[in-house]
Amino acid sequence: MPRPQRPNIIHLISHDMGRYLGCYGHRVATPNYDRIAAMGTRFENCFCTAAQCSPSRGSIMTGLYPHNNGLIGLSHIGWSINDGVRRLPEYLNELGYETCLIGGHHEAPIQPQEDAASRRAAVASLGYRHFIDTADITPVPKYNYIGACYRKLEENLDRFCQADAPFFINIGTPGAHREYSDNRYGILFEPDNARKIDVPPYLPDREPIRQDLACLHGLIKREDEYVGRIFELLDTRGLLGNTLLVLTTDHGIAMPRAKGTCYDPGLGTFLILYMKGRFEGGGVRRELISNVDLLPTYIELAGGTPPATLDGRSFLPLLQGRPYQKRDHVFAEMTWHDQYNPMRAVRTERLKYVRNFGKRPKVYLPLDVFMGRAGPAVFEDCYYHCREAEELYDLTQDRWEQRNVMADAAYSHDAARLRALVDNWMRDTNDPLLAGDVLACPEQQRQLTARNRYNNG
């Protein structure tokens, strides 16, 4: 029998957007995301492995949790995927795909980021056969704006279509990454009216929060505009019938109690798939999915067999109506960001268990959040209190994780079960936290030392 045609894959990943789209229930204008979701498949319960950029993206690239692939901190501060760990483009290269990155990534160290040769070397280390840089049409190279990515895709799409092989194109954009500004890097966007913003229930309704959310809306609306343009480009070129379009993000929005935490606003991510004739119909899947599952899904879609050693599992059978063993739970973690913030977590359909290591602030604020308007607005709430060693939330009763029921006798069985899940996971994967605190990598240690010297005069 002839081998079935393998689809092209376009994977569009945008920084820091969580599930902050209209089709996920937020009052923000995202007509293009919403339209594609209404035609394709939307995943209601997709979660990232870490509510921070590099570790989450590293899981997509490797099919492994961060402490299993080595990328437990930010790549631009020196963290990297361990030698010998295979990357997604390498798997697809072997299956005969042309693999390409357009725009940005956050999975390999680049020093300095402004150097074109350094950017090319970093992309090559991730296994891509092609790299289409956008630095020539964006004012700040490390933020490869989605408009520039669209132009590069438009300019180069024909040559990939003419190649005698399917293609995988990863488009990386800054999405809604801070710094928030009304004129970000010289490219205008229009913030929403701060007085008309719906403040999420996990945030206090304060003016600086509203101002940051207004800018967040503006950035997401700009992202939505170009998502629509990309969709129309694929339609015009007649590619929607043999190209899987994947729209997703790395983690939650850059607001307090979201990015940098193990709460759902930090871990929950949007995931929308569309392919005419194969993955369409406007379905909503409510099964638990982790972004660590994307790599094995792509491998199977490309005609390969995902390695049994991966942490992720293919959800392609779920999309094709074949037998699928759904997940009972997903794990999440954090170790290093701009500061040390070790935690491990497990989420089921009903419960969330978080284990915190060390005596640290109640809610960690990543530096970009800390330096924005929202950071000072919640500083006392977050840093004048200490987090508890263990947290347990009943998500059916407490969606926004406001009441820790760890000490509630009615949940003692649940607490013991989830604690054991995390214990076993850490032990089975030789989690470095079992041996004590994880030291910063050399580059991050250098930066921390320099910062301390500056702060101490």
C-alpha positions as CSV (number, residue, x, y, z in Angstrom):
1,M,0.0,0.0,0.0
2,P,1.3,3.5,-0.7
3,R,2.4,5.5,2.3
4,P,-0.2,8.1,3.4
5,Q,0.7,11.7,2.7
6,R,2.4,13.2,5.7
7,P,1.2,16.7,6.5
8,N,3.2,19.8,6.9
9,I,3.2,21.3,10.3
10,I,3.3,25.0,11.2
11,H,3.7,25.5,14.9
12,L,3.1,29.1,16.1
13,I,4.2,29.7,19.6
14,S,3.7,33.1,21.3
15,H,5.3,34.1,24.6
16,D,3.3,34.6,27.8
17,M,-0.3,34.3,26.7
18,G,-1.8,31.5,28.8
19,R,-5.4,31.0,27.9
20,Y,-6.1,34.7,27.6
21,L,-8.2,34.5,24.5
22,G,-11.9,35.1,23.8
23,C,-12.5,31.4,23.0
24,Y,-11.3,30.5,26.5
25,G,-13.8,32.8,28.2
26,H,-11.8,36.1,28.5
27,R,-13.3,39.4,27.4
28,V,-10.5,40.3,24.9
29,A,-11.0,40.7,21.2
30,T,-9.3,37.7,19.5
31,P,-11.6,37.1,16.5
32,N,-9.0,35.1,14.5
33,Y,-8.0,32.8,17.3
34,D,-11.7,32.3,18.0
35,R,-12.6,31.6,14.4
36,I,-9.8,29.0,13.9
37,A,-10.8,27.4,17.2
38,A,-14.4,27.2,16.1
39,M,-13.3,25.4,12.9
40,G,-10.7,23.2,14.4
41,T,-10.0,21.6,17.7
42,R,-9.5,23.5,21.0
43,F,-8.0,21.9,24.1
44,E,-9.6,23.1,27.2
45,N,-7.1,21.5,29.7
46,C,-3.7,21.8,28.2
47,F,-0.9,22.7,30.7
48,C,2.7,23.5,30.4
49,T,5.5,21.8,32.4
50,A,6.8,25.0,33.9
51,A,5.3,28.5,34.0
52,Q,8.4,30.1,32.6
53,C,9.7,30.5,29.0
54,S,12.8,28.3,28.5
55,P,11.9,25.3,30.6
56,S,8.4,25.1,29.1
57,R,9.7,25.4,25.6
58,G,12.4,22.9,26.3
59,S,9.7,20.4,27.1
60,I,8.1,21.0,23.8
61,M,11.4,20.5,22.1
62,T,12.4,17.3,23.9
63,G,9.2,15.6,25.1
64,L,10.8,15.6,28.6
65,Y,10.1,17.5,31.8
66,P,12.7,20.3,32.5
67,H,14.7,18.5,35.2
68,N,14.9,15.5,32.8
69,N,16.3,17.5,29.9
70,G,18.5,19.9,31.9
71,L,16.8,23.2,30.9
72,I,15.7,24.2,34.4
73,G,16.4,27.9,33.9
74,L,16.4,30.6,31.3
75,S,18.5,29.9,28.2
76,H,19.7,33.5,27.9
77,I,21.1,33.2,31.4
78,G,23.2,30.1,30.5
79,W,20.9,27.1,31.0
80,S,20.7,24.6,28.2
81,I,19.3,21.2,27.2
82,N,21.7,18.4,28.2
83,D,24.1,17.0,25.6
84,G,22.7,13.8,24.1
85,V,19.0,14.8,24.5
86,R,17.4,14.8,21.1
87,R,15.4,17.9,19.9
88,L,12.2,17.9,18.0
89,P,13.7,19.0,14.7
90,E,16.2,16.2,14.8
91,Y,13.4,13.6,15.1
92,L,11.6,15.2,12.1
93,N,14.8,15.6,10.1
94,E,15.2,11.8,10.3
95,L,11.6,11.3,9.1
96,G,12.3,13.3,6.0
97,Y,11.0,16.7,7.0
98,E,12.5,20.1,6.1
99,T,12.7,21.9,9.5
100,C,12.8,25.6,9.9
101,L,12.6,28.3,12.6
102,I,11.2,31.7,11.7
103,G,11.8,34.3,14.3
104,G,12.7,33.6,17.9
105,H,13.3,30.7,20.3
106,H,14.2,30.5,23.9
107,E,15.8,27.0,24.2
108,A,19.5,27.5,23.5
109,P,22.0,30.0,24.9
110,I,22.9,33.0,22.7
111,Q,25.8,35.2,23.8
112,P,25.6,37.9,22.7
113,Q,22.0,37.9,21.5
114,E,22.6,40.8,19.1
115,D,25.2,38.8,17.1
116,A,23.8,37.1,13.9
117,A,26.3,34.3,13.9
118,S,25.5,33.5,17.5
119,R,21.8,33.3,16.7
120,R,22.5,31.0,13.8
121,A,24.7,28.7,15.9
122,A,22.1,28.5,18.6
123,V,19.4,27.5,16.1
124,A,21.6,24.9,14.5
125,S,22.2,23.4,18.0
126,L,18.5,22.8,18.2
127,G,18.6,20.7,15.1
128,Y,16.8,23.0,12.5
129,R,18.0,22.6,8.9
130,H,16.9,26.2,8.2
131,F,16.8,29.5,10.1
132,I,15.0,32.6,8.8
133,D,16.1,35.4,11.0
134,T,13.9,38.5,11.4
135,A,16.5,40.8,12.9
136,D,16.8,42.8,9.6
137,I,13.2,44.0,10.0
138,T,12.7,44.2,13.7
139,P,14.4,46.9,15.9
140,V,15.5,44.6,18.7
141,P,16.7,41.1,17.4
142,K,15.8,39.1,20.5
143,Y,12.2,40.1,20.2
144,N,11.2,38.8,16.8
145,Y,7.9,40.5,16.3
146,I,5.0,38.5,14.7
147,G,4.6,41.0,11.9
148,A,8.2,40.3,10.8
149,C,7.6,36.6,11.1
150,Y,4.6,36.8,8.9
151,R,6.6,38.7,6.2
152,K,9.3,36.1,6.3
153,L,6.8,33.3,6.1
154,E,5.2,34.9,3.1
155,E,8.5,35.4,1.4
156,N,9.8,31.9,1.9
157,L,6.7,29.7,1.9
158,D,6.9,28.8,-1.8
159,R,10.3,27.3,-1.6
160,F,9.2,24.9,1.1
161,C,6.1,24.0,-0.9
162,Q,8.3,23.2,-3.9
163,A,10.7,21.0,-2.0
164,D,10.2,17.2,-2.4
165,A,9.5,16.8,1.3
166,P,6.9,17.9,4.0
167,F,8.0,20.8,6.2
168,F,7.9,21.7,9.9
169,I,8.0,25.4,10.5
170,N,8.2,26.8,14.0
171,I,7.3,30.4,14.3
172,G,8.4,32.1,17.5
173,T,7.1,35.5,18.5
174,P,7.2,37.7,21.6
175,G,3.5,37.4,22.0
176,A,2.5,39.2,25.1
177,H,5.9,39.2,26.8
178,R,6.8,42.2,28.9
179,E,8.1,44.9,29.0
180,Y,4.6,46.4,28.5
181,S,4.6,49.7,26.8
182,D,2.4,51.7,24.5
183,N,5.2,51.8,22.0
184,R,7.0,48.5,22.3
185,Y,10.4,48.6,20.5
186,G,9.1,51.1,18.0
187,I,6.1,49.1,16.9
188,L,2.8,50.6,17.9
189,F,-0.1,48.7,19.4
190,E,-3.3,50.0,20.9
191,P,-4.0,49.2,24.6
192,D,-7.6,48.6,25.7
193,N,-9.4,51.0,27.9
194,A,-8.2,50.1,31.4
195,R,-11.5,51.1,33.0
196,K,-13.4,48.5,30.9
197,I,-11.0,45.6,31.7
198,D,-12.3,42.5,33.5
199,V,-9.8,41.9,36.2
200,P,-9.3,38.1,36.7
201,P,-10.6,36.9,40.1
202,Y,-7.1,35.9,41.3
203,L,-5.8,39.5,41.0
204,P,-6.8,42.5,43.1
205,D,-8.7,45.2,41.3
206,R,-6.2,48.0,41.4
207,E,-5.4,50.7,38.9
208,P,-1.8,49.4,38.0
209,I,-3.2,46.0,37.5
210,R,-5.8,47.4,35.1
211,Q,-3.1,49.4,33.2
212,D,-1.0,46.4,32.7
213,L,-4.0,44.3,31.6
214,A,-4.9,47.0,29.1
215,C,-1.5,46.7,27.5
216,L,-1.7,42.9,27.6
217,H,-5.0,43.2,25.6
218,G,-3.3,45.4,23.1
219,L,-0.4,43.0,22.5
220,I,-2.7,40.0,22.3
221,K,-5.0,41.8,19.7
222,R,-1.9,42.5,17.6
223,E,-0.9,38.8,17.8
224,D,-4.4,37.9,16.8
225,E,-4.3,40.2,13.8
226,Y,-1.3,38.4,12.3
227,V,-2.6,34.9,13.2
228,G,-5.5,35.8,10.9
229,R,-3.0,36.9,8.2
230,I,-1.1,33.7,8.5
231,F,-4.3,31.6,8.2
232,E,-5.4,33.5,5.1
233,L,-1.9,33.1,3.6
234,L,-2.1,29.3,4.0
235,D,-5.6,29.4,2.6
236,T,-4.6,31.4,-0.4
237,R,-1.7,29.1,-1.1
238,G,-4.0,26.1,-0.9
239,L,-2.1,24.6,2.1
240,L,-4.9,24.2,4.7
241,G,-5.7,20.7,3.4
242,N,-2.2,19.3,4.0
243,T,-0.9,21.5,6.7
244,L,-1.5,21.1,10.4
245,L,-1.7,24.6,12.0
246,V,-0.9,24.6,15.7
247,L,-1.5,27.7,17.8
248,T,-0.1,27.7,21.3
249,T,1.9,29.5,24.0
250,D,4.6,28.6,26.5
251,H,2.8,29.5,29.8
252,G,0.5,31.9,31.6
253,I,0.3,35.7,31.3
254,A,3.0,37.8,32.9
255,M,1.0,38.9,35.8
256,P,1.1,38.2,39.5
257,R,0.0,34.7,40.6
258,A,0.3,33.5,37.0
259,K,3.7,33.4,35.3
260,G,6.3,31.9,37.6
261,T,3.8,30.0,39.8
262,C,2.3,26.5,39.7
263,Y,-1.2,27.9,39.9
264,D,-3.5,27.3,36.9
265,P,-3.2,30.9,35.5
266,G,0.5,30.2,35.2
267,L,0.3,26.6,33.9
268,G,-2.8,26.7,31.7
269,T,-2.0,27.2,28.0
270,F,-4.1,27.5,24.9
271,L,-3.8,24.9,22.3
272,I,-5.7,25.1,19.0
273,L,-5.2,22.8,16.0
274,Y,-6.6,23.1,12.5
275,M,-6.3,21.1,9.3
276,K,-9.0,21.1,6.7
277,G,-10.5,17.7,6.3
278,R,-8.7,16.1,9.1
279,F,-8.7,18.2,12.3
280,E,-11.7,20.3,12.0
281,G,-15.3,20.5,13.2
282,G,-15.0,22.9,16.2
283,G,-14.5,20.2,18.8
284,V,-13.5,21.0,22.3
285,R,-11.3,18.3,24.1
286,R,-11.4,18.4,27.8
287,E,-8.8,15.6,28.5
288,L,-5.7,16.6,30.4
289,I,-2.9,17.4,28.0
290,S,0.7,18.6,28.8
291,N,2.8,20.5,26.3
292,V,5.4,17.7,26.8
293,D,3.0,15.6,24.7
294,L,3.4,17.8,21.6
295,L,6.7,16.2,20.5
296,P,5.5,12.6,20.5
297,T,2.3,13.7,18.7
298,Y,4.3,15.3,15.9
299,I,6.5,12.3,15.6
300,E,3.5,10.0,15.2
301,L,1.8,12.4,12.8
302,A,5.0,12.4,10.7
303,G,4.9,8.6,10.5
304,G,7.4,7.8,13.2
305,T,7.3,5.9,16.5
306,P,7.8,8.1,19.6
307,P,10.5,6.7,21.9
308,A,9.3,4.9,25.0
309,T,11.7,7.0,27.1
310,L,9.8,10.2,26.6
311,D,7.8,11.8,29.4
312,G,5.2,12.9,26.9
313,R,2.6,10.7,25.1
314,S,1.1,11.2,21.7
315,F,-2.5,12.4,21.7
316,L,-2.9,11.8,18.0
317,P,-5.2,8.8,18.7
318,L,-7.5,11.1,20.6
319,L,-7.8,13.3,17.5
320,Q,-8.3,10.3,15.2
321,G,-10.9,8.5,17.3
322,R,-8.6,5.6,18.1
323,P,-8.2,4.0,21.5
324,Y,-6.4,6.5,23.8
325,Q,-5.4,6.1,27.4
326,K,-6.1,9.5,28.9
327,R,-3.9,11.1,31.5
328,D,-4.9,10.9,35.1
329,H,-2.6,13.7,36.0
330,V,0.1,16.1,34.7
331,F,3.3,17.3,36.5
332,A,4.7,20.8,36.6
333,E,7.8,22.3,38.2
334,M,10.0,25.3,38.6
335,T,13.6,25.6,39.7
336,W,15.4,28.7,38.5
337,H,14.2,31.8,36.8
338,D,15.9,35.2,37.5
339,Q,15.9,33.9,41.1
340,Y,15.8,30.5,42.7
341,N,12.2,29.4,43.1
342,P,12.0,25.6,43.6
343,M,8.6,23.9,43.5
344,R,7.0,20.7,42.2
345,A,3.4,20.1,41.4
346,V,0.8,17.6,40.1
347,R,-2.6,18.4,38.7
348,T,-5.5,16.0,38.2
349,E,-8.9,16.9,36.8
350,R,-10.1,17.8,40.3
351,L,-7.1,18.7,42.4
352,K,-3.8,20.6,42.5
353,Y,-1.0,19.7,44.8
354,V,2.1,22.0,45.1
355,R,5.3,21.3,47.1
356,N,7.4,24.4,47.9
357,F,11.0,24.1,48.9
358,G,12.6,26.5,51.4
359,K,11.3,29.5,53.1
360,R,10.3,31.9,50.4
361,P,7.7,34.6,49.6
362,K,4.1,33.6,49.3
363,V,4.0,34.4,45.6
364,Y,7.1,34.7,43.5
365,L,7.2,37.6,41.0
366,P,9.4,37.1,38.0
367,L,11.6,40.1,37.3
368,D,9.6,41.3,34.4
369,V,6.4,41.3,36.5
370,F,8.2,42.7,39.5
371,M,9.4,45.7,37.4
372,G,6.1,46.4,35.8
373,R,3.1,48.3,37.1
374,A,1.5,45.2,38.6
375,G,4.6,44.1,40.7
376,P,4.7,47.1,43.1
377,A,0.9,47.0,43.3
378,V,0.9,43.5,44.9
379,F,4.4,43.6,46.6
380,E,3.0,43.5,50.1
381,D,0.6,40.8,49.3
382,C,3.3,38.6,47.9
383,Y,6.5,39.4,49.8
384,Y,5.2,40.2,53.3
385,H,4.0,36.6,53.8
386,C,5.8,33.2,53.5
387,R,4.5,30.4,51.4
388,E,3.4,27.1,52.9
389,A,5.4,24.0,52.4
390,E,2.5,22.2,50.8
391,E,-0.6,23.4,49.0
392,L,-3.7,21.5,48.0
393,Y,-6.7,23.0,46.1
394,D,-10.0,21.5,45.2
395,L,-10.4,22.9,41.7
396,T,-14.1,22.0,41.5
397,Q,-14.9,24.2,44.5
398,D,-12.0,26.7,44.2
399,R,-11.1,27.4,40.6
400,W,-8.7,30.2,41.4
401,E,-6.8,28.3,44.1
402,Q,-7.5,30.7,47.0
403,R,-8.1,28.2,49.8
404,N,-5.4,25.7,50.7
405,V,-7.2,22.6,52.0
406,M,-4.0,20.7,52.9
407,A,-4.9,20.6,56.6
408,D,-8.5,19.8,56.0
409,A,-9.2,16.3,57.3
410,A,-11.8,15.7,54.5
411,Y,-8.9,15.8,52.0
412,S,-6.3,13.7,53.9
413,H,-6.6,10.8,51.5
414,D,-6.2,13.1,48.4
415,A,-3.3,14.8,50.0
416,A,-1.5,11.6,50.7
417,R,-2.1,10.3,47.2
418,L,-0.9,13.4,45.4
419,R,2.1,13.7,47.8
420,A,3.1,10.1,46.9
421,L,2.7,10.9,43.2
422,V,5.2,13.7,43.5
423,D,7.5,11.7,45.7
424,N,7.6,8.8,43.2
425,W,8.0,11.1,40.2
426,M,11.0,12.9,41.8
427,R,12.6,9.6,42.9
428,D,12.0,7.8,39.6
429,T,13.5,10.7,37.6
430,N,16.4,11.4,40.0
431,D,15.2,15.0,40.5
432,P,18.2,17.1,41.5
433,L,16.1,18.7,44.3
434,L,16.3,15.4,46.2
435,A,20.0,16.2,46.8
436,G,19.3,19.7,48.1
437,D,19.3,23.1,46.6
438,V,20.3,23.4,42.9
439,L,23.1,25.9,42.3
440,A,22.9,28.5,39.6
441,C,24.7,27.7,36.3
442,P,28.0,29.5,35.9
443,E,26.6,32.4,33.8
444,Q,23.6,33.0,36.1
445,Q,26.0,32.9,39.1
446,R,28.1,35.5,37.4
447,Q,25.1,37.7,36.8
448,L,23.8,37.3,40.3
449,T,27.2,38.1,41.8
450,A,27.4,41.2,39.6
451,R,23.9,42.3,40.7
452,N,24.7,41.8,44.4
453,R,27.9,43.9,44.1
454,Y,25.9,46.7,42.4
455,N,23.1,46.6,45.0
456,N,25.7,46.7,47.8
457,G,27.5,49.7,46.4
